[in-house]
Amino acid sequence: MKVALAGRWHVHADEYADAVFKNPDAEIKAVWDDDQKRADEWGKNFSCNSYSDFEKMLSKEDIDGVVIASQTSLHPRLMLSAARNGKHIFTEKALAVRLSDALAIKQAVEKERIKFVISFPHKSRPCLIYAADAVKNGALGRITYARVRNVHNGSTAGWLPEYFYDESLCGGGAMIDLGAHPMYTLLMLLGRPVFVQSLFTDITHRGVEDNAVSIIEFENGATGVSETGFVSAFNPYTLEISGTDGYLAVRGDAVFEATSATSGRLVQVNTLPEPEKLPINKWIDWCNGKTGVPQGITIDDAYSLTALTYASYKAAKTGEKTYVAF
């Protein structure tokens, strides 16, 4: 598979480039960035052509697919152009800032039959695979509540790029970036959301939220809580799931559960599933015809995340319970 890298803006751009470079079934043919200097430096790393004109790159290179890690504000233009040119798409989250843009991308991907994958890497983790299976097989009974906390200290420790606080580029702060992981995890576990309420604060005064909580009402009656932020140190990844017949918790990568099988005692799960391939490698396999459609990381999942995130921002701005429009 011949791949173009589109955008070295995001902090994960080099990780995606490295994944493509190391995959024996993929080859980096060209790189693009809206900053020509940044594009040229990137191109030298892979001994390939570099561009600051995205359409020119697509017209001149023999490319099967595009890896997009640009600023979120450029996603609609880049993805719509890639789809029109018949290029398969792998993208960093989020899909888009506005729901209307997400819908336009979804329609273009479906019309042109583009193989689209979004980067939801937490779905590849053994602890979350185990948790999702526990929910699916009914080990916890009917799920009534789930909470996901995913935070780091990028703002207070000063290691996030300053442009991550530019709302015109990112669409927001912590919730649209790091908060995507709790959001898509709750969608995976609890299904269709109906209403959301949010409280966002700006601890470091950079103009966007760096500490954020959203409470979500799901169609099945369950409550979901998404917590994220750039201002917390040494907090392990946390997931809690409560059901009518049991409880499951994740701390870091460790899983604990209390069910009738454990006589109600909270015990650590010693045997977890193997990790799945990361989404970018699943995308390459799919594009090369090695697998079918990968589950949970396609355009429908990307659109659902945008719908929930969009509603969460609206709720934070209005202070009101907001309907999640699908």
C-alpha positions in Angstrom: 0.0 0.0 0.0 1.4 3.4 -1.0 0.7 6.1 1.6 0.9 9.9 1.9 1.4 11.5 5.3 -0.8 14.6 5.6 0.2 17.0 8.4 2.9 16.8 11.0 1.0 19.2 13.3 -0.4 16.7 15.8 1.7 15.3 18.6 1.0 11.8 17.3 2.0 12.5 13.7 5.5 11.0 14.0 4.0 7.9 15.7 1.7 7.3 12.7 4.6 7.9 10.3 6.7 5.4 12.2 3.9 2.8 12.1 3.6 3.1 8.4 7.3 3.0 7.8 7.7 -0.2 9.9 4.7 -1.9 8.3 6.0 -4.3 5.6 2.8 -3.9 3.7 3.0 -0.1 3.4 5.3 2.4 1.8 5.5 6.2 2.4 5.5 7.9 -1.0 5.0 11.6 -0.1 4.4 13.9 2.8 2.4 17.1 3.1 2.1 19.9 5.6 0.7 23.4 5.3 4.1 24.6 6.5 6.6 23.9 3.6 9.6 23.9 6.0 8.0 21.4 8.2 7.0 19.3 5.1 10.6 19.4 3.7 12.1 18.2 7.0 9.6 15.4 7.2 10.2 14.4 3.6 13.9 14.0 4.3 13.2 11.5 7.0 11.6 9.2 4.5 13.5 10.1 1.3 10.3 11.1 -0.4 8.7 14.2 -2.1 7.3 16.9 0.2 4.4 19.3 -0.5 2.6 22.2 0.9 -0.1 21.9 -1.7 -2.3 19.0 -0.8 -4.2 18.7 -4.1 -0.9 18.9 -6.0 0.5 16.0 -4.0 -2.6 13.9 -4.7 -2.5 14.6 -8.4 1.2 13.8 -8.8 1.9 10.8 -6.6 0.8 7.2 -6.9 -1.0 7.1 -3.6 -3.6 4.6 -2.2 -4.3 6.3 1.1 -3.6 9.3 3.3 -2.7 9.5 7.0 -4.1 12.7 8.4 -2.6 14.3 11.5 -3.1 17.9 10.7 -4.8 20.5 12.8 -8.5 19.5 13.3 -9.7 22.7 11.5 -8.2 21.3 8.2 -9.8 17.9 8.5 -12.8 18.7 6.4 -10.9 20.1 3.4 -8.3 17.4 3.5 -10.7 14.5 3.9 -13.2 15.7 1.3 -10.3 16.2 -1.2 -8.9 12.7 -0.4 -12.3 11.1 -0.8 -13.0 12.8 -4.2 -9.6 11.6 -5.4 -10.4 8.0 -4.3 -7.8 7.9 -1.5 -8.4 5.8 1.6 -8.2 7.7 4.9 -6.7 7.2 8.3 -7.1 10.1 10.7 -6.2 11.3 14.1 -9.2 12.1 16.2 -11.4 14.1 16.2 -13.1 13.8 12.9 -14.2 17.4 12.8 -15.2 20.3 15.0 -18.7 21.0 13.5 -21.3 18.3 13.1 -22.1 19.6 9.6 -18.5 19.0 8.5 -18.5 15.5 10.1 -21.7 14.7 8.1 -20.2 16.0 4.9 -17.1 13.8 5.4 -19.2 10.8 6.3 -21.3 11.2 3.1 -18.2 11.6 0.9 -16.5 8.5 2.4 -19.7 6.4 1.8 -20.3 7.8 -1.7 -16.7 7.1 -2.8 -16.4 3.8 -0.9 -13.4 5.0 0.9 -11.8 2.7 3.5 -11.8 5.0 6.5 -10.3 4.4 10.0 -10.0 6.8 12.9 -7.4 6.5 15.6 -9.2 5.1 18.7 -6.2 3.3 20.2 -7.7 2.5 23.6 -9.9 0.0 21.9 -6.8 -2.1 21.3 -5.9 -2.3 25.0 -6.3 -5.7 26.7 -8.0 -4.1 29.7 -10.7 -2.4 27.6 -11.2 -5.4 25.4 -11.9 -7.4 28.6 -14.2 -4.7 29.9 -16.2 -4.5 26.6 -16.5 -8.3 26.6 -17.8 -8.3 30.2 -20.5 -5.8 29.3 -21.4 -7.7 26.1 -21.7 -11.1 27.7 -23.7 -9.9 30.6 -21.2 -10.6 33.3 -22.2 -7.4 35.1 -25.9 -7.6 34.4 -27.6 -4.5 33.1 -25.1 -1.7 33.0 -26.4 1.3 34.9 -23.2 3.5 35.1 -19.8 4.0 33.7 -17.1 6.5 34.4 -13.9 7.1 32.4 -11.1 9.4 33.6 -8.2 10.1 31.2 -5.9 13.0 32.1 -2.3 14.2 32.0 -0.4 17.3 33.1 0.5 18.7 29.7 -0.7 22.2 30.6 0.6 22.5 34.2 4.0 20.8 33.2 4.2 22.8 30.0 5.0 20.0 27.5 2.0 20.4 25.2 2.6 22.6 22.1 1.2 26.1 22.5 -0.9 25.6 19.4 -3.0 23.0 21.2 -4.7 25.9 23.0 -5.7 27.6 19.7 -9.4 27.1 19.5 -9.4 28.1 15.8 -7.1 25.2 15.0 -8.3 22.5 17.5 -11.9 23.3 18.1 -11.4 23.4 21.8 -9.1 22.2 24.5 -8.8 19.0 26.6 -12.3 17.6 25.8 -12.0 17.5 22.0 -8.4 16.0 22.2 -7.7 13.9 25.2 -11.4 13.6 26.1 -12.1 11.8 22.9 -10.8 8.6 24.6 -13.4 8.6 27.4 -16.1 9.6 25.0 -15.6 6.8 22.5 -15.1 4.3 25.3 -18.5 5.3 26.8 -20.1 5.0 23.4 -18.6 1.5 23.0 -19.8 0.4 26.4 -23.2 2.1 26.8 -24.5 2.6 23.2 -26.5 5.6 22.0 -26.3 8.8 24.0 -29.4 11.1 24.3 -28.5 14.0 26.5 -25.3 15.5 27.9 -24.4 18.1 30.5 -20.9 19.6 30.9 -18.7 21.6 33.1 -15.4 22.9 31.6 -12.9 25.1 33.4 -9.7 26.9 32.3 -7.2 26.3 35.1 -4.1 27.7 33.3 -5.9 30.6 31.6 -5.0 29.7 28.0 -8.4 30.4 26.6 -9.7 26.8 26.2 -10.8 24.2 28.7 -8.1 22.2 30.3 -10.3 20.5 32.9 -13.5 19.0 31.8 -16.4 16.7 32.9 -19.4 15.6 30.9 -22.4 13.6 32.2 -24.2 11.7 29.6 -27.6 10.0 29.6 -27.9 7.0 27.3 -30.9 5.6 25.6 -30.8 2.5 27.7 -31.0 4.5 30.9 -27.4 4.2 31.8 -25.3 7.2 33.0 -21.9 7.9 31.6 -19.3 10.3 33.0 -16.4 11.5 30.9 -13.5 13.2 32.8 -10.4 14.7 31.1 -7.9 17.4 31.5 -4.4 18.7 31.0 -3.8 19.7 34.6 -3.5 16.4 36.6 -0.3 14.7 37.5 0.2 11.0 38.3 -3.4 10.0 37.8 -3.7 6.5 36.4 -6.2 5.8 33.6 -9.5 5.0 35.4 -12.6 3.1 34.2 -15.5 2.1 36.4 -18.5 0.1 35.2 -21.5 -0.7 37.5 -24.2 -3.1 36.6 -27.1 -4.8 38.3 -25.0 -7.9 38.9 -21.5 -6.6 39.3 -18.7 -4.1 39.1 -15.6 -3.7 37.0 -12.7 -1.3 37.4 -9.6 -0.5 35.4 -6.6 1.3 37.0 -3.9 1.9 34.5 -3.7 -1.5 32.7 -5.0 -3.6 35.7 -8.5 -4.9 35.8 -10.5 -5.7 39.0 -14.1 -7.0 39.2 -16.7 -8.0 41.8 -19.5 -10.4 40.7 -21.4 -13.3 42.0 -18.5 -15.5 40.7 -16.2 -13.7 43.1 -18.8 -13.8 45.9 -19.0 -10.1 45.7 -15.3 -9.6 46.5 -13.2 -7.2 44.4 -10.4 -9.3 42.9 -7.8 -8.6 40.2 -8.2 -10.3 36.9 -5.0 -12.2 36.2 -5.7 -13.3 32.6 -6.4 -10.6 30.0 -6.9 -10.8 26.2 -4.0 -10.2 23.9 -3.7 -6.6 22.6 -5.2 -6.0 19.2 -3.4 -4.3 16.4 -3.4 -0.5 16.6 -6.0 1.2 14.3 -3.4 2.3 11.7 -2.2 -1.2 11.2 -5.8 -2.5 10.9 -6.4 0.2 8.3 -3.4 -1.0 6.3 -4.5 -4.6 6.5 -8.0 -3.6 5.3 -6.7 -1.5 2.4 -4.5 -4.4 1.3 -7.4 -6.8 1.4 -6.1 -8.9 4.3 -9.1 -8.3 6.5 -12.7 -7.2 6.4 -14.0 -3.9 7.8 -12.4 -3.3 11.3 -15.0 -2.9 14.0 -15.5 0.2 16.2 -13.1 2.5 14.3 -14.9 3.3 11.0 -16.6 6.5 9.8 -19.8 5.7 11.7 -17.8 5.6 15.0 -16.0 8.8 14.1 -19.2 10.6 13.3 -20.8 9.4 16.6 -17.9 10.8 18.6 -18.2 14.1 16.8 -22.0 14.2 17.6 -21.3 13.6 21.3 -18.4 16.0 21.5 -20.3 18.7 19.7 -23.2 18.4 22.1 -20.8 18.4 25.1 -19.3 21.8 24.0 -22.8 23.2 23.4 -23.8 22.1 26.9 -20.7 23.7 28.5 -21.4 27.0 26.7 -25.1 27.1 27.5 -25.0 25.5 30.9 -28.0 23.4 29.8 -28.8 19.8 29.3 -28.2 19.3 25.6 -29.6 16.7 23.1 -27.1 14.6 21.2 -28.2 14.9 17.6 -27.3 11.9 15.4 
